[in-house]
């Protein structure tokens, strides 16, 4: 795979069914409060070259 994907998917555990379901597609920055507060610069994860 080349380049950087346009978004990052994040699954979340659905307690009643005990299965993982999509919880969001994040671009630029991922900010979450569960299970702990975290902020990730998604654009800084991959080096893009042109």
N, C-alpha and C positions, 0 to 999 in steps of 0.2 A: 504494500500500500504506500502510495506517495502522498505527500502533503499532509495537511491537518484536517480531520473530519470537521464538519460544520457544527456539530453539537456533541455533547456527552450525555448519555442516558444514565439515569440512576434508579435502580430498583429499590423497593421498600417492602419489608415483610408485612403481609396482611395477616394480622393475628387470628381472625376467625378461621381462615382457610389454611394458615401456615404455609402460604406460597408467596413468592416474590412477584410483585406487580410493578409496572412502570410508575415512577413517582415524578418524573419530570425530564425535560431535555434542557440542558444548560449550555449557554454560549457566553464566552467572555469570562464570567466569574461564577463559580458555584458557591453558594452560601447555604449552610444547613444548621439547624439547631438540634437535630435528633440524630443519633443518640448523644451527640455532644456538639458544641458550637465549632464550626470550621469554615474557613474561607479559602478557596483555591483559585488562583489565577490560571484559568484553562488555556489562555493564549500563550502563557509562558511555559507550558509543558512541552510543546513541540517546537522545534526549530524549523522554520519554513525557508526554503531556498528557491530562488527563481532565476 
